[in-house]
Amino acid sequence: MRIFGDSKSGNCLKVKWVADSLGLSYDWIEVDILKGESRTPDYLAMNPAGQVPAIILDDGRPLAQSNAIILHLAEGSSLIPADPYSRARMLEWMFWEQYSHEPYIAVARFQVRYQGRPVDELDSRIVERGAAALARLELTLKTSRFLVGEDVSLADVALVAYTRVAHEGGFSLTDYRAVQAWVARVEAALSIR
């Protein structure tokens, strides 16, 4: 399998962490989005959306979108709950991550860290919604070790990717003690450094 990803991207790291956690063999192909490497004709032929991550499976089929990729890679593993309701809860968090977390936490990080925008110049909507996302995580994690029960799942993988670096976008985790403890548990469970 080949994984095309930018090591700066939490969405790409999700794929790497799942593959590593499951002991899957792969070749990592670094694609620097800041240099436009996901917009070349060859890359667009593989992934017309021009986004990272993308993978080429051993049989040659491509797959894009981080959460679709990790779901495919983890099928049949302990990262996906066997109970149908718990699996649906995992998916609920993964969908929420892409709609209500990543567009704020990750976008703020990208603008501050990679575009050099001062935190105080971020769009107030990004800041407000990012804080709301962290508050929702805090509320849940005050009563649960992981997002879906007592074991790490793909929901945790999906949400830890940008939460653990939220400070790079101006979101301090100081007031989110349950989130901080959860980040440490997920990092330990997945052997993330």
N, C-alpha and C positions, 0 to 999 in steps of 0.2 A: 504494500500500500504506500502511496505517496501523499503526504500532507503538505499542502501549500498554505503557508501562513506567515504572518508578520509577528515576530516575537514581542512587539510592543502592544499587541492587541489581546485584550482579555478574551475576546471571542475565539481567537486562534489558540490561546493557551488552554481553554476548556478542552479542545480536541486533543491537544498534546497530553494533558493531565489524564484524561480518560484512557487514551491509548497506553500511556505508561502504567497507569493503575492496573489495567487489565493484562499487561505484559504483551501487548500487540507489537509486532514488528512493522516498522515503517521507515521511510526516508522522509526527512523534513526538508522541504524546499522553501527557503526564506524568500518572501515576496515583500519588498519594501513599498508600502503604499504611499509613503511620502515622496518617493521617486517615480510614482506612476506605474510601478511594475505590474499592478493588477489591471492595467488598461492596455497592455500590449495586444496585438492581434492574436498571438498564440494563447495568451491567457484567456482572452475573451472567447476564443473558440472552445475552450474547455468550460468556462463559466461566464456565460453572456452577461451576468449581472455585474461582473467586474469587481467582485468583493472577495475578501478573505474571511474565513478559511474556505478551502475547497479540498476535496480529497479525490484521488483516483484509486478505486478499489483494485484488488489483485486481479480481478477479471476485466479491468479496463473501464468499468462504469464510473462516471463522475458523480459527486454529491456535494452540494453546497449548503450553506446556512448552519452555523455552529450547533444549534440545538437539534436540528435534524441529524447532523453527523454524529453527535454524541449518543443520541437515541439509537441510531443504527449500530454503532460500535458496541454499545453496552447491552444490546438485546441478549436476554438470558443470563445476565450477570446480577450480582447483588446490588448494583447501582440503580436497578429498576425494581421497585417493590413488586412482589408476586401478587399481593392482594389487589384486586381491580380498583377498589376505592382509593387505596394509597397510591396506586399508579396514576389515577386521575388527579389526585392532589399534587403529585409530582409535576404532572403536565400543567396543571393550573399555575403553579409557581413559575414554570419555565415560560409559559405564555406571558405572564405578568412581567417577568424579567425583561422580555423584549419590548414590551409596550410601556411599562410604568417605572422601570429602573434604568436600564441601559441608555435610553435616549436622554437621560439627565445626568446620571453619575458618569457614564463613559464620555458623553459629549463635553461635559465640563472638564474632565481630565484631558481630553484631546485638545481643547481650546487653550487651557492653561499650560499644560506641559509641552505640547508639540507646536502650538501656534503662538505661544508667548503672550497670550492675553492675560492681563491682571485679573485676579479673582473678583475684584470689585467692579469689573466691567462686564461680567457675565450677565446674560439675560436673566432678569429676576424670576422669570417662569422656570428656567432651568434650575436655579438655586432652590426655589420653593418646592418644586416637584421632586428634586433629588433629596431634600431634607424629609419630605413626606414618605418617600420610599424607604429611607433609612429608619424612620420612625415606625413604619409598618413592620419591617424586619425585627426591630427591637421588641415590639409588642409580642410578636409570635415567639421569638427566641427567649423571652423571659420564662416561658413555660414549656419549652421543647428544646432538646439537645440539638436536633437537626430540624430542617423545615418540614419533613414528613416522618415524624416518629423518632425512634431511637437510633437509626442507622443513617449514614451518609447516603444520599441519592443524587441523581442527576440534577435535581432542584438545587441542591447545595453547590454542586459544581458550577451550574449556570450563574448563580447569584454571587458566589464568592469571587469570581473572576474580576469584576470591577469594584466590588465592595472593599476588597482588601487593599485597593489602591485609591480609594475615594479621596484620601487626603491630597493626592496629586491634582485634584480638581477643586480643592478648597473645602471639601467636606471632612471636618474633623470627626473621628469616631470616639472622641473623648467622652461625649455624653451618651454613648451607646455601648454600655458595658456588656450587655448580653450579645450584641453583634460582635464585639471584640473577642469574646470568649468563643463564640461560634466560628469565627474566622480561624482562630488557632486550632479548634477541633477539626475543621475541614482540612486545613493545611496538613495537620498530622495524619489524618486518615488517608490523604492522597499523596503523602510525602512531598508536598510542595515546599520549595525553599523560598 
